[in-house]
């Protein structure tokens, strides 16, 4: 990974900000975030990345905040690594990341979906 020096030239101007980009050039992972996800990310940034401060602000335990952050990281990885998959597959994988779908169910549904897609 290339590390860029920290200076004003490396930060986007307001006209280059994500909200001013057309949807097709926004990062895919950004579109996959719920309002709750974005709120958490905002609080995390405002707390300078301190999980302890975020836990205090939410009134929850540090491990709970860590789990939430880990799930967001997985969601971003999902969108970056499976950009070419169908919307259905992304939704299934998101449900798994969010803890709404266990792994055996995820794999069974993905296998059934792929078999169905291959039928003439």
Backbone torsions as a table, in degrees:
resi	resn	phi	psi	omega
1	UNK	NA	132.0	179.6
2	UNK	-81.8	129.2	178.9
3	UNK	-98.1	126.7	-179.1
4	UNK	-93.5	141.8	175.2
5	UNK	-64.9	149.3	-179.3
6	UNK	-84.1	103.1	172.7
7	UNK	-153.2	169.3	-175.6
8	UNK	-60.6	-26.3	-178.9
9	UNK	-66.7	-25.3	-176.5
10	UNK	-90.2	-2.6	179.2
11	UNK	-104.9	134.3	-177.8
12	UNK	-66.0	146.8	174.6
13	UNK	-77.9	173.7	-179.5
14	UNK	-59.0	-37.2	-179.2
15	UNK	-68.8	-19.2	179.0
16	UNK	-96.7	-0.2	-175.4
17	UNK	-63.7	159.0	-175.5
18	UNK	-55.9	-43.1	-176.3
19	UNK	-66.1	-20.3	178.6
20	UNK	-92.0	-2.9	178.3
21	UNK	-86.8	148.2	173.0
22	UNK	-64.3	151.5	-176.8
23	UNK	-52.5	-33.4	-176.9
24	UNK	-71.8	-12.3	177.6
25	UNK	-114.2	6.8	172.8
26	UNK	-78.0	151.6	176.8
27	UNK	-59.0	134.8	-177.4
28	UNK	-58.7	-37.6	-176.5
29	UNK	-65.2	-29.5	-178.7
30	UNK	-64.0	-39.1	178.7
31	UNK	-68.4	-19.7	-179.8
32	UNK	-87.9	-1.3	-178.0
33	UNK	-89.4	135.1	175.5
34	UNK	-80.3	170.2	176.2
35	UNK	-60.1	-37.3	178.1
36	UNK	-63.5	-43.1	177.8
37	UNK	-60.5	-47.6	-179.0
38	UNK	-63.8	-36.8	176.7
39	UNK	-63.4	-41.8	178.1
40	UNK	-64.0	-45.9	179.8
41	UNK	-59.6	-41.7	178.6
42	UNK	-61.6	-47.8	179.7
43	UNK	-62.8	-39.5	178.5
44	UNK	-61.0	-45.6	178.7
45	UNK	-66.2	-42.1	-179.8
46	UNK	-65.4	-25.0	176.9
47	UNK	-90.7	15.4	-179.5
48	UNK	54.5	33.1	177.2
49	UNK	78.1	12.0	-179.9
50	UNK	-84.1	109.0	178.8
51	UNK	-64.2	-33.8	178.5
52	UNK	-62.3	-44.7	178.7
53	UNK	-65.4	-39.3	178.6
54	UNK	-64.3	-42.7	179.0
55	UNK	-60.3	-42.8	179.0
56	UNK	-64.1	-43.5	-178.7
57	UNK	-63.7	-40.9	178.9
58	UNK	-80.8	-17.4	-176.7
59	UNK	73.5	34.4	179.9
60	UNK	-128.4	173.9	-176.9
61	UNK	-79.3	157.1	176.5
62	UNK	-56.1	-48.0	179.9
63	UNK	-59.4	-32.3	178.0
64	UNK	-67.2	-42.2	177.8
65	UNK	-64.8	-42.4	179.5
66	UNK	-60.2	-42.4	178.2
67	UNK	-62.0	-43.9	179.1
68	UNK	-61.2	-44.3	178.9
69	UNK	-65.0	-42.5	177.8
70	UNK	-59.8	-39.5	179.0
71	UNK	-67.7	-38.0	176.6
72	UNK	-65.3	-40.5	177.4
73	UNK	-61.2	-44.4	178.8
74	UNK	-63.5	-37.9	179.2
75	UNK	-64.2	-42.1	177.7
76	UNK	-64.1	-44.6	177.7
77	UNK	-59.5	-41.2	178.5
78	UNK	-57.5	-49.5	-178.2
79	UNK	-68.4	-30.8	179.9
80	UNK	-80.3	-31.9	-176.6
81	UNK	-94.9	-19.5	-178.3
82	UNK	-119.3	35.7	-176.7
83	UNK	-61.1	-28.4	-176.3
84	UNK	-90.0	-4.6	-179.1
85	UNK	-76.8	167.5	-178.6
86	UNK	-71.6	161.9	177.4
87	UNK	-60.1	-39.1	179.6
88	UNK	-59.8	-46.1	179.4
89	UNK	-63.2	-41.4	178.8
90	UNK	-62.4	-40.7	179.2
91	UNK	-64.3	-41.3	177.4
92	UNK	-62.3	-46.3	-179.1
93	UNK	-64.9	-37.9	176.0
94	UNK	-62.0	-43.7	179.4
95	UNK	-60.6	-39.0	177.7
96	UNK	-65.3	-46.8	179.9
97	UNK	-60.3	-39.2	-179.5
98	UNK	-77.1	-0.3	177.7
99	UNK	81.1	13.9	-178.8
100	UNK	-92.2	-9.6	-176.0
101	UNK	-143.2	126.3	179.8
102	UNK	-77.8	164.5	-174.2
103	UNK	-63.3	-44.9	178.3
104	UNK	-59.4	-38.4	178.6
105	UNK	-68.1	-41.9	177.6
106	UNK	-57.1	-50.8	-177.2
107	UNK	-65.8	-37.5	178.1
108	UNK	-64.8	-43.5	179.6
109	UNK	-66.6	-41.4	178.2
110	UNK	-63.5	-42.1	179.4
111	UNK	-63.5	-44.6	179.4
112	UNK	-63.9	-41.5	179.1
113	UNK	-62.2	-45.0	-179.6
114	UNK	-65.6	-39.1	176.6
115	UNK	-62.9	-42.3	-179.5
116	UNK	-63.9	-39.3	179.5
117	UNK	-65.4	-32.2	-176.6
118	UNK	-80.6	-13.6	179.3
119	UNK	-66.8	141.2	179.2
120	UNK	-70.9	NA	NA
